[in-house]
Amino acid sequence: MKIILIAIDTLRADRLGCYGYHDDISPNIDGLAKDGILFENMIAENNVTQSTFYR
């Protein structure tokens, strides 16, 4: 199994087509979501990116 983790600090899910946004502004991410597994729920460990990913 291959896993691609996309972490974008200030991107809202409701602005991506794969989560229902009406404009076609994220065709590459939408394509990955269509052919892979799309997670509906995500819980952030922290509200600051640096402390979430860098330990």
Secondary structure, DSSP 8 states (H G I E B T S, - for coil): --------TT--GGGSGGGT-SS---HHHHHHHHHS---S----S-SSHHHHH--
